[in-house]
């Protein structure tokens, strides 16, 4: 097809070039244009209702002209499309659509406890702006404290549901952190619990964790939290070869008991689409036997050991007591957590836990930001 110009538009074989009012120009593929006609999206379901696979041939225009602040295209099958120029300009460079939930992370150290943002549960239930602030805290800092939790059996699930559907694990929809007679997990004892992320033995480990303190009158049992983003960023700067190994190597995790046998492989340090550290997957009590070549382990184990030791450095470790009526909420792929040992006979210690997904929380944040495709 020989290129031809029509009213500020140059038609080519596979697409057209549009001249914008500011003097710039951009190329757009015909498939992309037809696929993204406004009529391709149902205004009620907000889903694409046009199926380009049903077209008998590749789309070709009969005519295309600029009309005010829009591009008008008439296709050979008679369909007409109108594209606002600001819409076309936003896709002219192939830059991903802006995501308000793609927020930069703020790393924190062991002295962070007094600065943890705190949100009253009744206020969260009634104030959408406060919920947005809570979600933003988790997205940027990875941890928040919810106070004034109701003394009701479903308080945890009701609160977590503000951020998405409660996501079951192989421990059920929720779980009770207390001493069990026949424990299936170290958390269900009075022993110290090493720093870890929850359930890396699941193929897709839970994203956001909630721990509601129902009672805590025992001696000991302080919570121990670390921002793995801060630690991993320091590892990247100080030991780049170790960092590279931990971001590229899948290691095995397992969780086995009478009724389940979960297995998955994870990378200890996780990177996001920008190459930044988004979190970690690590758990010594769920780590399986590393079934990697022994000569490779000569390199991997020292890196793994170095990172594990860094996680325990007092520079990063935040210790605090979770009190009755509080719920700690945190990114399970970022914040490693543990617990100091306690004396089970010295009082009561009862936490209720559950999970939601990170994607659901981002969705809630986007809705409250009001920046969706349809308004």
N, C-alpha and C positions, 0 to 999 in steps of 0.2 A: 504494500500500500504506500503510495507516495504521500509525503507529508503535505497537509494543506491547512491554511489559516482561515479561521472564521471568528470574527468579532472578539479578538483578544485571546483566542484559543488556537493552539496548533495541534491538529489531529495527526497522530502517527499510527504505525501498524499495530502496536500492542497497547498503546495508551495515548494520553493527551497531555499537553503542556499548558498550564494556566498562568497568565500574567496577573499578579496581585497589584492592588492600588499603590503599594509602596515601592513598586519598581522591580520587585523580585519575581521569580517564576519558579514553578515546581511541576514535576512530572507525576502523573497518576495512572496506574494500570487500569485497563478497561474491566477486567474481572473484579478488581477491588472496588471500582466505582459502582458497578451494577450490584455487587454483593452488599454495598453499604448505602444504597438508596434509602431514604427515610421510610419508604413503604416496606422495606425488608424487615422491619421490626414491629411486632404487635404492641400497640400502646397499652394494652391491658396486661398481658403476660410479661411484657418487657423482654421477650425472647425473639430471636430471629425467626421469622415466618417464611422467608424466601429461601428456597433450596436451589442453589446454583448448580447442583449436580443434576437437576431435572431439566436444565437447558439443553437443547439438542445441539447447539454449537456455541463456540466462544462468542461473548458479547461484542458487538460492533455498533458504533453510533452512526446514525444518519446525519445528525447535526449536533453541534455543541457551541453555545455562545454565552458570554458573560451578560448578565442582566442585573444591574445594580450591584448588590452585595452577594450575589449568588451565581453559580454556574448551572445553566440549564442544558440537559442532554436529552435528545430524543433517540431512542435505540431503534434498531432495524425491525424489531418485532412490534414497534409502535408504542412501547412503554416510555413514559417521560419521567425524568428524575431531576430533582433540584437539590443542589448542595450549597449551603451557606459557605462563603469564602473563609470565614473564621474556622469552620469545621475542617475544611481542606487544609488550611494553614497549620492546624494543630497536628496533622498527620504527614506533613510534607517531608519531614526529615527522617521518618521511621523511628522517632523517639517514643518509648513506651508511654501509654496514657498515664497521666499523673495519678498517683495513688496517695490519698491523704494519710493512709495507715502506714506508709513506708517512711517511718520516722527515724532519725538518727538516734543511736543508743547513747546513754550517758552512763559511763562506768562509775562504780563506787567501790570504796574500800571498807576496811573493818570498822571504821568509826561512823558508819552510815545510819545506825539505828535511830538516833534522835531526829534525823532528817527524813525518815521514811514518811511519805505522805499518808495521812490517816483520814479515813472516810467513815462517817456514821452510817450504819446500815439502814436505819429508817429514812435518812436523808437521801441515800442512794435509791431507795425504792420510789421516792416521790419526785426526784429532781433529775431530768435528763442531762442537764448541763454538768451536774456533778458526776453522773455516770460516765460522760465523755471524758472528764478529767481523770477519773479512775482508770479507764481503759488506756488513756494516753500515758499514765504513770507506768502501767505494766508494759506497754510497748517501748517506752524509752528507758525506764530504770529496772524493769523486771520484777519489782516487788512493791506491795502496798499492804497496809494494815487496815482492816475493817473493824470498827469498834461498835459497841452497843448492839451486839448480836442478840436477837430474841431468844428466850429460853423455851423454844418450841422444837419438837422433833424434826421438823422439816426446814428449820431456819437456814441450814447450810445449802440445801438444794434450791430453795427459793432465792437465796442470794446469788449463787453461782448461775442460776438461770437468767439473770440479768445480762450475762455475758455470752449466752449461747446455751445449747442443749447440754445437759449433764451427760458426760461421755463415760459409759461403763468400761471397766477393765476386767481382767480375770479375777479381781477381788470383788467384783460386783459393781453396782451403781454408786455406792459409797462404801466406806470402810471405817472401822473403829480402831484407832491407835491406842491400845492399852495392853496390859499384860494378858496373854491368852494361855490357857492350860496346854494346848497343843499348837504352838505358833507355826504358821506357814511362812513367816517373814521375820527378820531380825527386829523390825519396827514393833512387832507385837510382843516384845520382851522388855525388861527393864535395863538391858545392856546398852552401852554406848553404841550409837549408830554412826558409822563413818560417813563422810561427805559423799553425796551421790546425787544423781538424777533418778527419778522414778521410772521403773519399768522399761529399761532399754531392751529387754527381752521381747517386747512387743514390736512387730514390724513397724508400726507407727506409734511411737510412745506418746502418752498424753501431753498436751501442750501447756495448759494452765492448771495449776494445782491450788486447792483450797484446804486449809487446815483450821477447823473451828475448835477452839479450846472450850470444852464443856466444863472441865474441872482441872485444876492444877494446884494441889496442896502438898506435893511430895518434896523431899529434899533432893536437889539436883534436877536433872532433866532439862537444863537450858537448851534452847534451840541454837543451832550453829548454821549460819548462812554465809555463802561466798558468791560474789559476782564473777562467774567464770569468764565473762567478757573481759573484765579487767586483767585477770590472770593470763588469759590466752593472748591478749594484746601485748603484754609484757614478754611472754614467751616468744612471740613473733619478732619482737625487737631485739631480744637478747640472744635467742637461739633459733634462727630462721630455719635451719635444717631440721631441727626437732619439730618445729611448728608444721613444716611441710609434710613430714611423715604422718603426723596426727590428723591432718586434714585430708589425706589421700588414702589411708589404709582402713579397711573395714575389719573390725574385730568382733568375735562372737560373744553373745550374751545368752543366758538361759535362765529360766525359772521353772523348776520342776517340783511337783508334789503329787499326791495320790490322784488328784483329779485333773491336773494339767501338766503340759510339757511345752512351754513356750520357748522359741528360739528365734533369734534375729541377729543380724550383723549391722553394726553402726560405726560411724567415724567419730572419734573422740571429740574433735573440734569441728564444728559446723560453720560453713561460710554461706552468706546470703548472695543474692544476684550481683551485688556490688563488690564482692570479694571481701566484705567485712565479716568479722566474727559475729555470728548470730547466737551461738551457744555451744553446748557440749552434750555428749551422752557418755556418762561414766558411772560405774557402780561396781565396786569391788566384790560385793556379795552376790551380784548377778553375772560377773564376768565368767565366761566359760574358759576351758583350756584353750589357749591361743594355738590354733591349728595352722600356723604359718611356718614357712621354711626356717629352720634353726639359724641359718646364717643371716637371714633377714632380721630375725629377732635380736641378733647382735647389735643391730642399729635401732630397732623399734623399741625394745624394752628400756634402754637408757632414756629415750625421749619420753616414753610413757611414764617412767619413774620420776623424771625431772618435773614433768607437769603435775603429777600427783603430789609431789613434795611442795611445789609452789602453791597449790591449792590450800595446803595446810599452814602456810606462812601467816603469822599473826598480822602482817600488813593487810591481808585481805579478809581475815576471819571476823565476822560479826556475830557476837554472842548476845543473846537476850532471853528473857523469860516471857513466854506467851501466857497471858493471863486469861482467866475465865471471862467469857463475853467478847473475846477478840477472835478474829479470823485472819490469818496471814494468807495472802494471795500472791502467787509468784509464777513466773515463767519456768516451767519444768525443763525447758531446753536451754536455759541460761543460768539459773540460780541453782548451785549445788547446795544441798542442805543435809543436816545431820542433827544429832542430839547427844548431849552428854548423858552418861549413865545416871540413874536415880535409884533411890531406895523404895522399892515397891510397897513396903509395909509402913512407910512414913506418912501416907496420905493417899489421895486419889489423883490420878493423872489420866485424863480421857480427852482425846482429840478425835473429831470426826473429819474424814477427808473425802474429797471427790475431785473430779477433773472436768474441764471443758477444753475445747480445741482452740488453738491460737487463731486459726482462720475464722472461727465464729466470732472471737473478740474483735478481730480486725473488721469483720463485716459490721458489727454493732457500731464500731467507731466511725466507719464510713457513712452509715445511715445517719448518725447524729451530726456528722460533718456536712451532710446535704450536698454531696458532690458526685452523686451517681450520674450515669449517662442520661437518665430520664428526669433529672431535676433534683 
